[in-house]
């Protein structure tokens, strides 16, 4: 009986341990995932909407300048914590 309790406790412990071991960026939609800045782009998505994210999901031939860089060109698209994000250019 004690062996069974020990086994159940060990299994429970490892389940909790494995639940905490998620891959970085696993909760980020695939359309926004990146590893480096060059993975990101801005333009239009397959639906023709202005979009920034993983370059594989962006048609860069169709640009949305005010959306991508802002009216005063103060934004750029960067990979931050494995997610393509629009960030303010430092100094602007």
MMTF fields as JSON, N, C-alpha, C and O atoms, coordinates in Angstrom:
{
  "mmtfVersion": "1.0.0",
  "mmtfProducer": "UNKNOWN",
  "numBonds": 367,
  "numAtoms": 368,
  "numGroups": 92,
  "numChains": 1,
  "numModels": 1,
  "chainsPerModel": [1],
  "groupsPerChain": [92],
  "chainIdList": ["A"],
  "bondAtomList": [4, 2, 8, 6, 12, 10, 16, 14, 20, 18, 24, 22, 28, 26, 32, 30, 36, 34, 40, 38, 44, 42, 48, 46, 52, 50, 56, 54, 60, 58, 64, 62, 68, 66, 72, 70, 76, 74, 80, 78, 84, 82, 88, 86, 92, 90, 96, 94, 100, 98, 104, 102, 108, 106, 112, 110, 116, 114, 120, 118, 124, 122, 128, 126, 132, 130, 136, 134, 140, 138, 144, 142, 148, 146, 152, 150, 156, 154, 160, 158, 164, 162, 168, 166, 172, 170, 176, 174, 180, 178, 184, 182, 188, 186, 192, 190, 196, 194, 200, 198, 204, 202, 208, 206, 212, 210, 216, 214, 220, 218, 224, 222, 228, 226, 232, 230, 236, 234, 240, 238, 244, 242, 248, 246, 252, 250, 256, 254, 260, 258, 264, 262, 268, 266, 272, 270, 276, 274, 280, 278, 284, 282, 288, 286, 292, 290, 296, 294, 300, 298, 304, 302, 308, 306, 312, 310, 316, 314, 320, 318, 324, 322, 328, 326, 332, 330, 336, 334, 340, 338, 344, 342, 348, 346, 352, 350, 356, 354, 360, 358, 364, 362],
  "bondOrderList": [1, 1, 1, 1, 1, 1, 1, 1, 1, 1, 1, 1, 1, 1, 1, 1, 1, 1, 1, 1, 1, 1, 1, 1, 1, 1, 1, 1, 1, 1, 1, 1, 1, 1, 1, 1, 1, 1, 1, 1, 1, 1, 1, 1, 1, 1, 1, 1, 1, 1, 1, 1, 1, 1, 1, 1, 1, 1, 1, 1, 1, 1, 1, 1, 1, 1, 1, 1, 1, 1, 1, 1, 1, 1, 1, 1, 1, 1, 1, 1, 1, 1, 1, 1, 1, 1, 1, 1, 1, 1, 1],
  "groupList": [{"groupName": "UNK", "atomNameList": ["N", "CA", "C", "O"], "elementList": ["N", "C", "C", "O"], "formalChargeList": [0, 0, 0, 0], "bondAtomList": [1, 0, 2, 1, 3, 2], "bondOrderList": [1, 1, 2], "singleLetterCode": "X", "chemCompType": "L-PEPTIDE LINKING"}],
  "groupTypeList": [0, 0, 0, 0, 0, 0, 0, 0, 0, 0, 0, 0, 0, 0, 0, 0, 0, 0, 0, 0, 0, 0, 0, 0, 0, 0, 0, 0, 0, 0, 0, 0, 0, 0, 0, 0, 0, 0, 0, 0, 0, 0, 0, 0, 0, 0, 0, 0, 0, 0, 0, 0, 0, 0, 0, 0, 0, 0, 0, 0, 0, 0, 0, 0, 0, 0, 0, 0, 0, 0, 0, 0, 0, 0, 0, 0, 0, 0, 0, 0, 0, 0, 0, 0, 0, 0, 0, 0, 0, 0, 0, 0],
  "groupIdList": [1, 2, 3, 4, 5, 6, 7, 8, 9, 10, 11, 12, 13, 14, 15, 16, 17, 18, 19, 20, 21, 22, 23, 24, 25, 26, 27, 28, 29, 30, 31, 32, 33, 34, 35, 36, 37, 38, 39, 40, 41, 42, 43, 44, 45, 46, 47, 48, 49, 50, 51, 52, 53, 54, 55, 56, 57, 58, 59, 60, 61, 62, 63, 64, 65, 66, 67, 68, 69, 70, 71, 72, 73, 74, 75, 76, 77, 78, 79, 80, 81, 82, 83, 84, 85, 86, 87, 88, 89, 90, 91, 92],
  "secStructList": [7, 2, 2, 2, 2, 2, 2, 2, 2, 2, 2, 2, 2, 2, 2, 2, 2, 2, 2, 6, 7, 7, 7, 6, 6, 6, 6, 1, 7, 4, 4, 4, 5, 7, 1, 1, 4, 4, 4, 3, 3, 3, 3, 3, 7, 6, 6, 1, 7, 3, 3, 3, 3, 3, 4, 4, 4, 7, 5, 6, 6, 1, 7, 7, 2, 2, 2, 2, 2, 6, 6, 6, 6, 7, 3, 3, 3, 3, 3, 3, 6, 6, 3, 3, 3, 3, 3, 3, 7, 6, 6, 7],
  "xCoordList": [0.824, 0.0, 0.87, 0.572, 1.947, 2.844, 3.54, 3.789, 3.851, 4.478, 3.545, 3.991, 2.269, 1.288, 1.173, 1.107, 1.15, 1.082, 2.331, 2.251, 3.463, 4.722, 4.719, 5.155, 4.221, 4.141, 3.2, 3.529, 2.042, 1.074, 1.676, 1.517, 2.356, 2.988, 4.078, 4.204, 4.861, 5.93, 5.344, 5.851, 4.289, 3.641, 3.066, 3.224, 2.403, 1.835, 2.935, 2.771, 4.048, 5.171, 5.695, 5.907, 5.903, 6.436, 5.444, 5.855, 4.149, 3.149, 3.192, 3.098, 3.333, 3.438, 4.725, 4.738, 5.796, 7.089, 7.028, 7.513, 6.449, 6.35, 5.417, 5.648, 4.379, 3.445, 4.14, 3.751, 5.146, 5.885, 6.954, 7.567, 7.194, 8.258, 7.685, 7.785, 7.098, 6.563, 7.628, 8.521, 7.538, 8.476, 8.264, 7.121, 9.341, 9.154, 8.382, 8.674, 7.408, 6.622, 5.519, 4.853, 5.307, 4.307, 2.886, 1.991, 2.662, 1.321, 1.148, 0.106, 2.158, 2.104, 1.564, 2.032, 0.584, 0.071, 1.199, 2.103, 1.144, 2.208, 2.439, 3.561, 1.387, 1.515, 2.365, 2.82, 2.584, 3.351, 4.699, 5.487, 4.987, 6.214, 7.454, 7.418, 8.559, 9.832, 10.984, 10.803, 12.167, 13.399, 14.295, 15.003, 14.25, 15.068, 14.268, 13.235, 14.754, 14.043, 13.721, 12.658, 14.625, 14.407, 13.255, 12.826, 12.752, 11.586, 10.294, 9.262, 10.339, 9.136, 9.028, 10.033, 7.788, 7.536, 6.186, 5.408, 5.931, 4.65, 4.161, 4.947, 2.868, 2.234, 0.788, 0.091, 0.322, -1.056, -1.056, -0.187, -2.04, -2.167, -2.985, -3.34, -3.281, -4.014, -5.411, -5.963, -5.984, -7.318, -7.266, -8.304, -6.05, -5.905, -5.923, -6.056, -5.79, -5.78, -4.346, -3.439, -4.151, -2.836, -2.48, -3.3, -1.234, -0.835, 0.672, 1.398, 1.153, 2.569, 2.692, 1.875, 3.733, 3.948, 5.033, 5.899, 4.98, 5.972, 5.908, 4.826, 7.062, 7.122, 6.457, 6.077, 6.311, 5.652, 4.148, 3.485, 3.613, 2.18, 1.897, 0.781, 2.909, 2.783, 3.123, 4.145, 2.264, 2.561, 3.216, 2.536, 4.531, 5.265, 5.16, 5.55, 4.637, 4.422, 3.303, 3.271, 2.39, 1.287, 1.536, 1.291, 2.022, 2.405, 1.257, 0.335, 1.352, 0.424, 1.297, 1.459, 1.867, 2.869, 2.426, 3.163, 1.24, 0.805, 0.603, 0.849, 0.16, -0.041, 1.302, 1.507, 2.202, 3.467, 4.441, 5.031, 4.608, 5.628, 5.046, 5.777, 3.746, 3.127, 3.182, 4.014, 2.306, 2.23, 3.545, 3.959, 4.2, 5.466, 6.677, 7.783, 6.479, 7.565, 8.311, 9.542, 7.558, 8.185, 8.166, 8.638, 7.626, 7.56, 8.343, 8.541, 8.782, 9.385, 8.908, 8.455, 9.011, 8.578, 9.815, 10.767, 9.793, 10.94, 10.465, 9.291, 11.397, 11.131, 11.458, 12.618, 10.431, 10.598, 10.0, 8.802, 10.839, 10.4, 9.656, 8.584, 10.242, 9.723, 8.397, 7.665, 8.073, 6.842, 7.142, 7.825, 6.632, 6.787, 5.903, 4.697, 6.526, 5.795, 6.155, 7.239, 5.219, 5.455, 6.008, 5.342, 7.212, 7.857, 8.263, 8.54, 8.29, 8.685, 10.192, 10.957, 10.613, 12.031, 12.627, 12.101, 13.72, 14.315, 14.767, 15.319, 14.509, 14.867, 13.761, 13.914, 12.648, 11.563, 10.381, 9.38],
  "yCoordList": [-1.194, 0.0, 1.26, 2.228, 1.238, 2.395, 2.585, 3.713, 1.465, 1.55, 2.209, 2.985, 1.908, 2.491, 3.998, 4.769, 4.41, 5.852, 6.572, 7.681, 5.937, 6.524, 6.652, 7.666, 5.616, 5.654, 6.764, 7.501, 6.888, 7.929, 9.307, 10.207, 9.481, 10.766, 11.104, 12.254, 10.102, 10.324, 10.71, 11.618, 10.032, 10.349, 11.753, 12.511, 12.108, 13.448, 14.505, 15.537, 14.252, 15.194, 15.417, 16.558, 14.329, 14.459, 15.112, 15.807, 14.909, 15.575, 17.086, 17.855, 17.507, 18.935, 19.5, 20.603, 18.745, 19.184, 19.345, 20.345, 18.394, 18.473, 19.583, 20.193, 19.853, 20.922, 22.273, 23.155, 22.455, 23.717, 23.837, 24.895, 22.78, 22.779, 23.013, 22.139, 24.154, 24.455, 25.147, 25.797, 25.011, 25.642, 27.151, 27.604, 27.949, 29.389, 29.735, 29.233, 30.587, 31.018, 30.068, 30.3, 28.995, 28.003, 28.554, 28.019, 29.602, 30.192, 31.35, 32.006, 31.597, 32.668, 32.058, 31.002, 32.714, 32.178, 32.034, 32.868, 30.994, 30.708, 31.882, 32.093, 32.649, 33.79, 34.91, 35.793, 34.882, 35.938, 35.446, 36.254, 34.148, 33.588, 33.979, 34.128, 34.141, 34.483, 34.038, 33.72, 34.025, 33.751, 34.988, 35.294, 35.687, 36.892, 37.937, 37.629, 39.158, 40.269, 39.985, 40.37, 39.32, 39.067, 38.093, 37.95, 37.43, 36.551, 37.35, 36.807, 38.628, 39.461, 40.386, 40.796, 40.704, 41.627, 42.29, 41.891, 43.303, 44.003, 44.232, 44.525, 44.097, 44.27, 43.852, 44.296, 43.002, 42.507, 40.993, 40.303, 40.491, 39.048, 38.456, 39.165, 37.165, 36.479, 37.054, 36.966, 37.641, 38.243, 39.664, 40.3, 40.167, 41.516, 42.599, 43.782, 42.198, 43.17, 43.532, 42.709, 44.762, 45.163, 44.293, 44.063, 43.81, 42.801, 42.824, 43.049, 42.593, 42.332, 41.02, 40.693, 40.285, 38.99, 38.237, 38.834, 36.912, 36.074, 36.323, 36.331, 36.523, 36.916, 35.896, 36.245, 34.658, 33.647, 33.891, 33.288, 34.768, 35.069, 36.503, 36.995, 37.177, 38.581, 38.742, 38.243, 39.437, 39.813, 41.188, 42.205, 41.208, 42.475, 43.312, 44.48, 42.728, 43.487, 44.509, 45.534, 44.223, 45.133, 45.767, 45.153, 46.986, 47.675, 48.496, 48.916, 48.703, 49.556, 50.514, 50.31, 51.56, 52.385, 52.976, 52.899, 53.559, 54.167, 53.105, 53.362, 51.922, 50.835, 50.268, 50.038, 50.044, 49.373, 50.261, 49.827, 51.487, 52.347, 53.5, 54.207, 53.698, 54.837, 56.053, 56.13, 56.992, 58.19, 58.96, 59.508, 59.004, 59.736, 58.81, 59.179, 57.616, 56.633, 56.377, 56.383, 56.151, 55.964, 54.515, 54.23, 53.595, 52.197, 51.311, 51.648, 50.177, 49.136, 47.792, 47.697, 46.763, 45.437, 44.659, 44.521, 44.148, 43.436, 42.134, 41.977, 41.212, 39.959, 40.175, 40.366, 40.144, 40.36, 39.16, 38.894, 38.446, 37.267, 36.287, 35.794, 36.01, 35.057, 35.465, 34.615, 36.767, 37.258, 38.517, 39.423, 38.567, 39.772, 40.861, 40.68, 41.995, 43.093, 44.417, 44.587, 45.331, 46.689, 47.469, 47.589, 47.995, 48.707, 50.1, 50.34, 50.991, 52.378, 52.417, 51.82, 53.121, 53.284, 54.181, 55.26, 53.737, 54.546, 55.885, 55.985, 56.907, 58.253, 58.999, 60.177, 58.319, 59.031, 59.26, 59.842],
  "zCoordList": [0.0, 0.0, 0.0, -0.7, 0.791, 0.82, -0.528, -0.956, -1.193, -2.51, -3.517, -4.362, -3.434, -4.339, -4.116, -5.074, -2.856, -2.539, -3.044, -3.571, -2.878, -3.336, -4.861, -5.406, -5.542, -6.998, -7.469, -8.398, -6.841, -7.203, -6.956, -7.781, -5.844, -5.533, -6.556, -6.976, -6.953, -7.926, -9.282, -9.942, -9.696, -10.972, -10.938, -11.895, -9.848, -9.714, -9.772, -10.422, -9.098, -9.088, -10.508, -10.92, -11.255, -12.609, -13.558, -14.487, -13.349, -14.177, -13.962, -14.919, -12.714, -12.406, -12.987, -13.535, -12.865, -13.393, -14.91, -15.44, -15.606, -17.065, -17.516, -18.559, -16.76, -17.129, -17.14, -17.907, -16.318, -16.268, -17.326, -17.463, -18.078, -19.088, -20.477, -21.337, -20.707, -22.028, -22.856, -22.312, -24.142, -25.048, -25.056, -24.989, -25.136, -25.234, -26.498, -27.584, -26.335, -27.476, -27.886, -28.895, -27.123, -27.53, -27.458, -28.111, -26.685, -26.605, -27.588, -27.6, -28.404, -29.411, -30.707, -31.132, -31.338, -32.611, -33.634, -33.687, -34.431, -35.394, -36.34, -36.8, -36.636, -37.533, -36.938, -37.665, -35.618, -34.947, -34.424, -33.934, -34.513, -33.937, -34.734, -35.956, -33.993, -34.623, -33.736, -32.56, -34.326, -33.591, -33.637, -32.678, -34.764, -34.924, -35.703, -36.298, -35.691, -36.336, -37.801, -38.289, -38.499, -39.932, -40.186, -41.331, -39.169, -39.313, -39.42, -39.814, -39.074, -39.003, -40.212, -40.794, -40.575, -41.679, -41.461, -40.594, -42.262, -42.2, -43.614, -44.515, -43.803, -45.1, -44.978, -44.066, -45.883, -45.808, -45.664, -46.197, -44.941, -44.77, -45.917, -46.858, -45.838, -46.909, -47.114, -48.21, -46.068, -46.176, -46.728, -46.909, -46.998, -47.53, -46.467, -46.783, -45.2, -44.096, -43.734, -43.854, -43.294, -42.811, -41.616, -40.728, -41.612, -40.621, -40.456, -41.424, -39.237, -39.023, -38.265, -37.405, -38.61, -37.982, -38.715, -39.355, -38.616, -39.274, -40.783, -41.369, -41.401, -42.813, -43.743, -44.861, -43.307, -44.126, -44.245, -45.09, -43.406, -43.416, -43.853, -43.686, -44.416, -44.803, -46.281, -46.753, -46.997, -48.37, -48.314, -48.183, -48.414, -48.302, -49.567, -49.571, -50.64, -51.878, -51.693, -52.374, -50.772, -50.481, -49.117, -48.078, -49.137, -47.898, -47.312, -48.011, -46.02, -45.259, -44.444, -43.241, -45.073, -44.399, -43.063, -42.08, -43.017, -41.746, -40.672, -39.494, -41.066, -40.122, -39.668, -38.476, -40.597, -40.285, -39.516, -38.526, -39.965, -39.352, -38.558, -37.866, -38.649, -37.981, -38.882, -39.786, -38.638, -39.482, -39.463, -40.485, -38.311, -38.193, -38.33, -37.933, -38.887, -39.064, -37.761, -37.726, -36.694, -35.383, -34.898, -33.797, -35.704, -35.306, -36.258, -37.426, -35.742, -36.553, -36.018, -34.877, -36.837, -36.443, -36.019, -36.787, -34.784, -34.222, -33.588, -33.255, -33.431, -32.727, -31.254, -30.89, -30.413, -28.981, -28.251, -28.35, -27.526, -26.775, -27.674, -27.323, -28.845, -29.836, -30.454, -30.96, -30.421, -31.025, -31.835, -31.357, -33.054, -33.868, -33.267, -33.098, -32.949, -32.322, -32.989, -33.547, -32.909, -33.381, -32.196, -31.168, -32.33, -31.231, -31.683, -32.859, -30.738, -31.014, -31.243, -30.486, -32.287, -32.569, -31.494, -31.218, -30.89, -29.812, -30.364, -31.46, -29.563, -29.949, -30.682, -31.007, -30.946, -31.647, -30.733, -31.151]
}
